[in-house]
């Protein structure tokens, strides 16, 4: 190893076991060693953060990053806030926050949709109307936030209607505008689905694995729909008939589709770019890489 300090990623997770996905990408993007701590909570994280700050001098700390993740998204966010408050110059460690991939996936998803709208219809993504089916979950609500923050109007449709309404309210409060609406009654059949989706330019499905949310027969009756995107690669897909690897290809009539593997491939590119940015950030720019920062990197890759 030619450099004086090896690149170390300290992985703080709310889960007992690390995500093999994240660890492999860390190694594939210039990290020499990953140190994993599981079952991390807001009560025990501060000492770990402090102990990571001081073994290396200000030059050496440039070769250390934190990765904060896990399936408990609320706890991940709280741990990240503690990290932010604990670190101080010159001992600030670049910190990537990505609860169960929810930030990198949402950022990659929105950027790919924006690219497809521009390429296929010459429409700016901020001007399109969006429906996110299964949108009360971590990826869907993050995507809704990113779109609404940029000025787009978003409709969240989820069988967990109370949670959908709650998420919409939280997003609107955060962005200071009423751009996200949640359906208070979940569609009972295709006819009701067609009615609630009739004004959407883009339909995104972010439901659980192996749950089909939108059928071909619904899409065939939607005159305004231009792009569909699905993040579920486990059969059956969230959108009936969508091809996993198709990236902004003609699907049904004038509708273009972005398949789960196309989104996943770009998500990995985003994740690697974030890791690289965290490692290479100069001392004055080191800090947190959270949803907004990750999204900015995704947009830069696409050229938005």
N, C-alpha and C positions, 0 to 999 in steps of 0.2 A: 504494500500500500504506500503510494508515493507521498500523499499528503500527511501532514503532521497529525491531524485529527480525523479519525474515521467519522463518517456520517451516521448518527444514531437517531432513531425514531423511538420515542417513549410513547407507547400505546396505552392509553388509559381507557378502559371500557367498563360499562355498567354490567356487562355479561361475564359469566365465569370463564368462558373460552373465547379466544380471539377469532375474528373473522378471517378465514384463510384467504378470502378474496382481497381484503385490504392489505394483509401482510405480504402477499405475493406481489401486489402492485408497488408497495413500498420498496421491496428488494429490487424490483425491475426498474425503478426510477432513481437509482443512485444511493439508496440507503444501504450501509454496510451491516448494521446490526439493528434488530428490532427488539426492544425490551418491553415485555407485556405485563400489565397489571390488570387483573380481572376483579369483578365485584367492587369497582370503585364507586364511591358515593360522594355526595356533597360534604359528608361528615369526615371522610378520611382522605380526601384528595389534596388538601392544602399542603400537608407535610411532604407528600410525594412531589408536588410542584416545587416546593422550596428546595428539597434535596436534589432536584434536577438542575436547579439554577446555578449552584455554586461550585461544583467540582471543576468546571472549566473556566478559564479566563475569558475576557470579552472576545478574544479571537476564536477560542475553542467553542464558545456557545453558538457561534454562527454555523456550526456543524451538528447542532442538536435541534430536533423539532419534536413537538407534541402532536400526536394523533388522538383526538377524543371522539369515541364512538360507542356503539352499543344499541340495543333495541329499545331501551327506555329513553325516548327522545327528550322528555321533560327533564330527566336527571342529567342527560348529556349537556343540555343547555345551561343548567345550573352549575355544573362542573366547569364549563367554559367561562361562565361569569366569574367564578372564583379564581380561575387561572388569570383572567384579565386583570382582576384587582390585586392579585398577589405579585405579579411580575413588575419589575421596574428597571429602568436603564441603569447600567449597560447589560443587565441580565434578563433581557426579554427574549424568550424563546418563541420562534415562529410556531403558531398553533393552528392546526387544521381541525375543524369541527364538522363531523359528518355522521349524524345518528343513523345507523344501519343503511348508509348509502343514500339517505333521503335527500340530502342537499345536492350531491353530485348528480344523482339521477334526475331530479327536478330541473336543475340548471341545464343539463344536457338535453332533456326533453323539450324545454321551452325554446332553446336555441335552435334545435333541429326543426321544430315547427315553424319558427320564424324564417329560417333558411328556405324551407319548402314553399311557404307562401310567396316569398320574394321570387324564387326561381320559377314556380309554376304559374303564378297569377300576377306577379309584379305588385303584390299588395304588401304594405308595411304591416308588420305583425301587431302594432299598437292599434291599428284601425279595424282589426278583425274582431268578431264576436265569438266567444269561446264557451263550450259546455264541457265540463269535466265530470265524467261519470265514474262513481267510486271516488269522488273528490274530497271526502272527509278524512281520508288517511294521510299518512305523512308525505308521500310523494305528491298526491293530488292537491293537498292544501298548500304545500310549498310552491307548486307550479301556479296555483291560483294567486298566491301572494306576488310572485315575480311578475306575472302578467298584469295584475291590477296596479302594482307599483309603477309599472311602465306606462300606464294609462289605458289599458284595455278593459273591456267589460267581460265579466266571467260569471257563468252560472254553474253552481255546484249541485250535482245530482247524486244522492247517496241513499241507500236503504236505511242508514242510520241518520234519519232526518234531523233529530235534535243536535247531534254532533255536527252535522253539516251547517246548521243555522249558527251554532256556536263558533265554528271556524270562520264562517263568512263575517260575523260580527267582529271577531278578533282581527281579521285582516283589514277590514274597513277602518277600524280604530287605529291600527298601526300605520296605515298609509294616509289617514286623514281625509278619506273620500269614500263615497258609497259606490264602489265599482263591482263588488262581489255580492251576488244574490244566491241564496240556497233554496232549493225546492222544499217546501214544507210537507208535501205529500209525494211519496215515491210512486212513479208510474206503475200501474197494475198490468198493463198489456201493451202490445205494439202500438195501438192507436194513440194511447196516452204518451208513449215515448215519442212518437212522430210529432205530436203537438208541441211538446216541451223542447224538442230539438230543432224545430222548423226554422228558427231564426239564426241558428249557429253556423258560422263560417268554418269553424274548426271543432271537431269532437275528439276529446282525449279520454281514454279509459285508463284508470289507475286502480283497478280493483284487485282483489286477492288472487293468488295463483289458481288456475284451473276453473275460473268462473267466467262464463261468457255473459257479457253485459249488453252488447249491441249485435243484432242479427243483420244479415245482408238485406233481408226484406225491409227492415227499417231504413237502412241507408239508401235503398233504391227509391224511396219515396221522399227523400229530402232534397229539395231544389236548391237550397242555398249552400249546402255543405261543400267545402272545397278540399279540406285536408282532414284525415283521421290519423290518430297515433295511438299506439297501445304499448304499455310497458310490460305486459304479462306474457312471458315466453313459455309458460308451462301449459300444455294442452288441457282443455280447449282455451284458446286465446280469448282476450276480453272482447275482441271484435271478430265476428265470424268470418273465416276465410282469409284473414290478413296473413301475408307471407312474412315470416319472421325476419328475414334479412333485407327485405325491400326498403329502399331509402328514397322516399319521395317519388314513387312510381305510380302510374295510373292503376286504379283499383276497380272502382265501379263507376261507370259513366265518366263524369268529369271530376270525380273525387280521386285525390292522390293519397297514398297511404305511406306511413312510416312504421315499420315493424319493430317489435321488441329488440331484436338483435341489432338492428341499425341504431336504435337509441342506446343500447348497451355498449356497443362498440365506441360510440362517441362519448358516452359517460366515462369509459376507461381513459380515453384521450384527455378528457377534462381532468380526471383525477390525477393522472400523471403530470399534467401541466401545473396543477395546484401544488403537488409535492415539489416539483422543480422550482416553482416560484417561492415556496416557503424556504427551501434550502438556499436559494440564490439571493434572497432579499438582503440588501445592505442593512447595516445596523439601524439606520434611521427609519427604515420601512418595515422592520420586523414587527409582527403583531398577530392579529387574529385573521384567519381565513374561514369565514362563516358563510352563510347562504349568499349574502349579497356579493361578497368578494369572489366566491366560487362562480357565481353567475356572470360577473364581469369578465372573468377569464374565459368562460364558455362563449360569451358573445364576441370576445376578441378573436377567438379561434375561427368562428364562423364569419367574422367580418361585419358584425352589426354595429 
